[in-house]
Amino acid sequence: MPAVKFQQAAGIQPEIAVQAMPEDERVWVPQADNVWFRPLLFNTVSGGWSNLLRVRKSGVLSRHRHPMIVTGYVIKGSWRYLEHDWVATEGSFVYEPPGEIHTLVVDEGVPEMITFFTISGAMIYLDEAGQMNGYEDVFTKIEMCRRHYHAVGLGDYVDQFIR
């Protein structure tokens, strides 16, 4: 059945329909050593984002909490939180309640982990004593992408994901 075209109402941003797993490695934004994210949506209205997180190392990634909910779906590999006894494996859905402190770990023997995350609000990074030592929000993530894409020759590539 052919697509039916409707006139877009004033002020409505267009949809985003992209291949989530990029063919161009430059689309992956480096976040830490052997850790990258691939942006899919930056929601500046409600303050959140959706991305793929790719990790190619084992060990602790970060201890953090969120002021709002986070959901994830594991596409490849596995990961867990030190504070829980479950492991998120391929095909797992994860819901993280607001305020919970958790420490993301990729276990030895997992060569690559890719998870689709939707983060509402922010990521607040914590030290071992539970004190804030950094944060990320939709605007810091956009700026990380902007710097990276300009540096690798993709220019304003990030703009297509900003709503």
Backbone as CSV, one residue per row, in Angstrom:
resi,resn,N_x,N_y,N_z,CA_x,CA_y,CA_z,C_x,C_y,C_z
1,MET,0.852,-1.176,0.000,0.000,0.000,0.000,0.901,1.243,0.000
2,PRO,0.683,2.167,-0.901,1.519,3.373,-0.953,1.276,4.267,0.258
3,ALA,2.320,5.003,0.629,2.219,5.932,1.759,1.282,7.073,1.407
4,VAL,0.468,7.449,2.368,-0.450,8.574,2.193,0.249,9.815,2.721
5,LYS,0.334,10.846,1.905,1.002,12.090,2.302,-0.022,13.055,2.892
6,PHE,0.308,13.578,4.075,-0.511,14.597,4.718,0.338,15.839,4.876
7,GLN,-0.309,16.969,4.907,0.427,18.209,5.131,0.806,18.278,6.607
8,GLN,2.074,18.559,6.873,2.586,18.641,8.235,2.040,19.891,8.914
9,ALA,1.546,19.746,10.132,1.055,20.890,10.896,2.222,21.807,11.248
10,ALA,1.958,23.080,11.342,2.993,24.064,11.652,3.651,23.746,12.988
11,GLY,4.976,23.830,13.030,5.722,23.640,14.272,6.104,22.216,14.596
12,ILE,5.569,21.252,13.877,5.902,19.855,14.161,7.208,19.502,13.461
13,GLN,8.126,18.940,14.227,9.413,18.521,13.681,9.228,17.236,12.877
14,PRO,10.021,17.050,11.837,9.886,15.826,11.034,10.328,14.590,11.799
15,GLU,9.859,13.440,11.320,10.248,12.169,11.914,11.731,11.910,11.673
16,ILE,12.255,10.943,12.409,13.624,10.471,12.190,13.499,8.997,11.814
17,ALA,14.031,8.637,10.654,14.023,7.237,10.213,15.394,6.955,9.611
18,VAL,16.274,6.371,10.417,17.642,6.110,9.991,18.026,4.669,10.306
19,GLN,19.061,4.194,9.647,19.638,2.895,9.970,20.354,3.047,11.307
20,ALA,19.907,2.330,12.331,20.485,2.500,13.664,21.946,2.075,13.717
21,MET,22.283,0.948,13.125,23.669,0.473,13.102,24.341,1.081,11.874
22,PRO,25.193,2.070,12.084,25.765,2.785,10.942,26.834,1.978,10.206
23,GLU,26.932,2.214,8.903,28.005,1.607,8.120,29.291,2.409,8.270
24,ASP,29.165,3.705,8.498,30.314,4.599,8.634,30.738,4.641,10.105
25,GLU,31.924,4.138,10.402,32.425,4.100,11.783,32.517,5.486,12.415
26,ARG,32.623,6.537,11.602,32.746,7.892,12.137,31.482,8.345,12.868
27,VAL,30.371,7.667,12.636,29.107,8.022,13.294,29.160,7.711,14.789
28,TRP,29.963,6.718,15.179,30.117,6.375,16.602,30.938,7.463,17.292
29,VAL,30.384,8.058,18.339,31.036,9.146,19.067,31.800,8.550,20.246
30,PRO,33.115,8.792,20.327,33.872,8.240,21.456,33.472,8.898,22.770
31,GLN,33.250,8.049,23.769,32.861,8.542,25.085,33.950,8.279,26.122
32,ALA,34.631,7.154,25.972,35.752,6.772,26.841,36.565,5.760,26.043
33,ASP,37.639,5.248,26.641,38.454,4.264,25.967,37.621,3.025,25.644
34,ASN,37.490,2.689,24.363,36.705,1.544,23.889,35.221,1.620,24.240
35,VAL,34.706,2.841,24.376,33.285,3.085,24.629,32.826,4.189,23.683
36,TRP,31.746,3.901,22.939,31.186,4.863,21.989,29.671,4.902,22.123
37,PHE,29.071,5.985,21.623,27.612,6.016,21.481,27.262,6.490,20.086
38,ARG,26.112,6.052,19.623,25.602,6.437,18.320,24.269,7.138,18.582
39,PRO,24.201,8.462,18.390,22.957,9.174,18.686,21.842,8.804,17.719
40,LEU,20.623,8.758,18.249,19.441,8.512,17.429,18.374,9.591,17.633
41,LEU,18.368,10.218,18.810,17.412,11.290,19.102,17.937,12.121,20.252
42,PHE,17.865,13.445,20.096,18.131,14.383,21.189,16.864,15.194,21.399
43,ASN,16.179,14.934,22.491,14.916,15.598,22.785,15.182,16.801,23.695
44,THR,15.309,17.976,23.095,15.613,19.175,23.874,14.371,19.739,24.565
45,VAL,13.191,19.251,24.205,11.953,19.727,24.831,11.796,19.131,26.227
46,SER,11.936,17.801,26.330,11.777,17.162,27.640,13.117,16.799,28.271
47,GLY,14.205,16.990,27.550,15.534,16.780,28.123,15.951,15.341,28.225
48,GLY,16.043,14.655,27.125,16.510,13.276,27.129,17.081,12.908,25.780
49,TRP,17.539,11.665,25.649,18.090,11.228,24.376,17.980,9.727,24.249
50,SER,18.084,9.268,23.002,18.142,7.838,22.690,19.420,7.595,21.911
51,ASN,20.103,6.508,22.243,21.335,6.173,21.533,21.654,4.696,21.657
52,LEU,22.580,4.267,20.817,23.191,2.959,20.988,24.469,3.181,21.771
53,LEU,24.717,2.341,22.759,25.970,2.362,23.498,26.756,1.132,23.061
54,ARG,27.995,1.335,22.614,28.860,0.230,22.180,30.103,0.205,23.065
55,VAL,30.373,-0.975,23.629,31.520,-1.141,24.519,32.338,-2.330,24.028
56,ARG,33.644,-2.099,23.880,34.555,-3.165,23.454,35.669,-3.333,24.480
57,LYS,35.291,-3.436,25.741,36.242,-3.704,26.822,35.448,-4.290,27.986
58,SER,36.143,-4.959,28.870,35.475,-5.470,30.057,35.844,-4.586,31.235
59,GLY,35.008,-4.660,32.269,35.262,-3.892,33.479,34.157,-2.905,33.775
60,VAL,34.401,-2.077,34.786,33.439,-1.076,35.231,33.455,0.098,34.269
61,LEU,32.275,0.490,33.794,32.176,1.657,32.924,31.926,2.919,33.727
62,SER,30.875,2.877,34.563,30.559,4.070,35.353,29.592,3.744,36.476
63,ARG,29.715,4.507,37.541,28.745,4.475,38.644,27.941,5.746,38.483
64,HIS,26.620,5.609,38.454,25.791,6.780,38.174,24.355,6.576,38.655
65,ARG,23.585,7.651,38.538,22.143,7.590,38.776,21.466,8.543,37.814
66,HIS,20.161,8.427,37.724,19.370,9.259,36.826,18.211,9.871,37.617
67,PRO,17.873,11.136,37.362,16.733,11.735,38.051,15.388,11.294,37.466
68,MET,15.425,10.662,36.286,14.208,10.186,35.628,14.476,8.777,35.104
69,ILE,13.481,8.148,34.491,13.626,6.753,34.065,14.588,6.598,32.890
70,VAL,15.124,5.382,32.794,15.944,4.961,31.668,15.445,3.581,31.251
71,THR,15.380,3.353,29.941,15.065,2.022,29.437,16.177,1.598,28.496
72,GLY,16.384,0.296,28.414,17.408,-0.247,27.535,16.973,-1.556,26.923
73,TYR,17.520,-1.843,25.745,17.295,-3.110,25.066,18.642,-3.591,24.536
74,VAL,19.067,-4.771,24.976,20.386,-5.291,24.620,20.326,-5.922,23.227
75,ILE,21.140,-5.383,22.324,21.206,-5.868,20.948,22.298,-6.926,20.801
76,LYS,23.423,-6.705,21.481,24.563,-7.610,21.342,25.319,-7.674,22.662
77,GLY,25.813,-8.859,23.001,26.609,-9.017,24.207,25.773,-9.017,25.474
78,SER,26.386,-8.567,26.556,25.690,-8.531,27.848,26.380,-7.537,28.768
79,TRP,25.659,-7.152,29.823,26.184,-6.258,30.853,25.350,-6.454,32.105
80,ARG,25.810,-5.849,33.182,25.088,-5.974,34.451,25.395,-4.762,35.322
81,TYR,24.704,-4.692,36.454,24.991,-3.697,37.469,25.525,-4.414,38.699
82,LEU,26.566,-3.866,39.305,27.138,-4.471,40.507,26.103,-4.606,41.618
83,GLU,25.142,-3.698,41.638,24.170,-3.649,42.731,23.027,-4.649,42.574
84,HIS,22.990,-5.410,41.489,21.898,-6.357,41.238,22.448,-7.727,40.875
85,ASP,21.584,-8.743,40.935,22.043,-10.092,40.631,21.619,-10.567,39.244
86,TRP,21.071,-9.701,38.411,20.684,-10.080,37.052,21.750,-9.632,36.051
87,VAL,21.738,-10.293,34.883,22.605,-9.928,33.763,21.708,-9.627,32.575
88,ALA,21.917,-8.476,31.953,21.164,-8.103,30.755,21.867,-8.728,29.552
89,THR,21.229,-9.730,28.951,21.793,-10.447,27.812,21.058,-10.033,26.536
90,GLU,21.559,-10.510,25.398,20.935,-10.171,24.119,19.437,-10.437,24.172
91,GLY,18.664,-9.424,23.782,17.212,-9.528,23.791,16.574,-9.062,25.087
92,SER,17.361,-8.712,26.100,16.821,-8.264,27.388,16.346,-6.812,27.314
93,PHE,15.250,-6.543,28.002,14.755,-5.183,28.213,15.039,-4.818,29.663
94,VAL,15.511,-3.599,29.890,15.830,-3.136,31.236,15.122,-1.813,31.488
95,TYR,14.485,-1.710,32.648,13.898,-0.454,33.125,14.669,-0.044,34.370
96,GLU,15.148,1.190,34.386,15.870,1.704,35.550,15.030,2.789,36.212
97,PRO,14.678,2.608,37.477,13.870,3.619,38.164,14.689,4.865,38.475
98,PRO,14.037,6.018,38.545,14.766,7.241,38.877,15.365,7.163,40.279
99,GLY,16.573,7.735,40.408,17.207,7.847,41.709,18.089,6.697,42.118
100,GLU,17.951,5.542,41.475,18.746,4.382,41.855,20.204,4.576,41.438
101,ILE,21.117,4.223,42.331,22.540,4.256,42.005,22.928,2.879,41.487
102,HIS,23.621,2.855,40.350,24.071,1.588,39.796,25.402,1.761,39.076
103,THR,26.135,0.651,39.002,27.472,0.629,38.433,27.483,-0.339,37.266
104,LEU,27.611,0.184,36.042,27.564,-0.636,34.845,28.875,-1.377,34.641
105,VAL,28.754,-2.695,34.401,29.909,-3.565,34.226,29.697,-4.428,32.989
106,VAL,30.736,-4.547,32.181,30.773,-5.533,31.103,31.778,-6.589,31.545
107,ASP,31.293,-7.819,31.650,32.134,-8.896,32.172,33.190,-9.362,31.178
108,GLU,34.256,-9.934,31.721,35.323,-10.547,30.928,34.694,-11.570,29.988
109,GLY,35.191,-11.666,28.768,34.666,-12.633,27.810,33.576,-12.076,26.912
110,VAL,33.160,-10.825,27.137,32.175,-10.176,26.266,32.961,-9.251,25.333
111,PRO,33.164,-9.664,24.068,34.000,-8.866,23.178,33.368,-7.545,22.752
112,GLU,32.045,-7.522,22.676,31.349,-6.292,22.292,29.942,-6.302,22.865
113,MET,29.561,-5.172,23.434,28.207,-4.978,23.943,27.605,-3.788,23.215
114,ILE,26.385,-3.961,22.703,25.634,-2.851,22.107,24.236,-2.877,22.707
115,THR,23.842,-1.751,23.310,22.519,-1.626,23.915,21.872,-0.326,23.456
116,PHE,20.588,-0.405,23.116,19.793,0.773,22.799,19.254,1.325,24.114
117,PHE,19.618,2.560,24.448,19.147,3.212,25.667,18.314,4.444,25.339
118,THR,17.278,4.667,26.126,16.548,5.934,26.129,16.689,6.504,27.525
119,ILE,17.338,7.660,27.615,17.642,8.301,28.887,16.771,9.539,29.025
120,SER,16.025,9.614,30.101,15.223,10.804,30.402,15.977,11.612,31.440
121,GLY,16.084,12.901,31.231,16.755,13.744,32.219,18.245,13.818,32.020
122,ALA,19.005,13.116,32.831,20.461,13.239,32.803,21.106,11.977,33.355
123,MET,22.414,11.918,33.184,23.243,10.912,33.855,24.103,11.674,34.836
124,ILE,24.035,11.284,36.093,24.826,11.925,37.138,25.867,10.914,37.587
125,TYR,27.133,11.203,37.288,28.226,10.297,37.629,28.624,10.489,39.084
126,LEU,28.928,9.363,39.746,29.232,9.377,41.174,30.560,8.701,41.463
127,ASP,31.235,9.180,42.493,32.460,8.516,42.945,32.089,7.402,43.929
128,GLU,33.091,6.751,44.494,32.852,5.617,45.402,32.081,6.022,46.650
129,ALA,32.176,7.301,47.051,31.467,7.791,48.230,30.051,8.262,47.896
130,GLY,29.660,8.155,46.628,28.327,8.580,46.229,28.214,10.066,45.923
131,GLN,29.352,10.749,45.827,29.359,12.180,45.537,29.443,12.398,44.021
132,MET,28.702,13.388,43.542,28.698,13.697,42.119,30.088,14.141,41.659
133,ASN,30.541,13.537,40.538,31.817,13.959,39.972,31.717,14.247,38.474
134,GLY,30.490,14.366,37.990,30.259,14.711,36.597,28.818,14.456,36.214
135,TYR,28.432,14.944,35.044,27.072,14.706,34.560,27.048,14.829,33.040
136,GLU,25.997,14.283,32.452,25.693,14.467,31.042,24.201,14.735,30.935
137,ASP,23.849,15.662,30.054,22.451,15.887,29.730,22.337,16.007,28.216
138,VAL,21.146,16.263,27.726,20.932,16.326,26.283,21.848,17.346,25.618
139,PHE,22.122,18.449,26.300,22.927,19.509,25.696,24.421,19.176,25.690
140,THR,24.914,18.525,26.739,26.321,18.120,26.727,26.538,17.009,25.699
141,LYS,25.543,16.122,25.530,25.657,15.055,24.531,25.664,15.647,23.118
142,ILE,24.813,16.630,22.863,24.800,17.283,21.548,26.161,17.912,21.276
143,GLU,26.716,18.582,22.266,28.008,19.239,22.079,29.128,18.224,21.840
144,MET,29.093,17.080,22.533,30.075,16.019,22.287,30.003,15.565,20.829
145,CYS,28.785,15.367,20.352,28.589,14.934,18.972,29.057,16.003,17.996
146,ARG,28.692,17.239,18.256,29.054,18.339,17.355,30.583,18.407,17.189
147,ARG,31.308,18.361,18.301,32.775,18.405,18.240,33.335,17.218,17.454
148,HIS,32.830,16.022,17.770,33.328,14.815,17.108,33.042,14.853,15.611
149,TYR,31.805,15.148,15.222,31.448,15.104,13.805,32.195,16.156,12.991
150,HIS,32.448,17.306,13.571,33.253,18.302,12.862,34.691,17.816,12.719
151,ALA,35.215,17.175,13.748,36.603,16.701,13.718,36.821,15.582,12.697
152,VAL,35.787,14.747,12.453,35.941,13.614,11.536,35.371,13.894,10.147
153,GLY,34.988,15.142,9.895,34.544,15.515,8.556,33.075,15.294,8.257
154,LEU,32.256,15.066,9.280,30.819,14.891,9.057,30.021,16.170,9.285
155,GLY,30.702,17.255,9.628,30.052,18.562,9.750,28.916,18.578,10.752
156,ASP,27.752,19.026,10.301,26.581,19.195,11.163,25.698,17.945,11.209
157,TYR,26.290,16.764,11.080,25.581,15.491,11.083,24.634,15.362,12.262
158,VAL,25.019,15.875,13.421,24.218,15.732,14.636,22.863,16.443,14.536
159,ASP,22.777,17.481,13.739,21.548,18.291,13.687,20.303,17.497,13.320
160,GLN,20.452,16.434,12.540,19.295,15.643,12.130,18.615,14.928,13.292
161,PHE,19.306,14.810,14.438,18.759,14.091,15.579,18.199,15.016,16.658
162,ILE,18.316,16.305,16.480,17.887,17.267,17.500,16.428,17.641,17.281
163,ARG,15.644,17.467,18.304,14.216,17.842,18.270,13.906,18.664,19.478
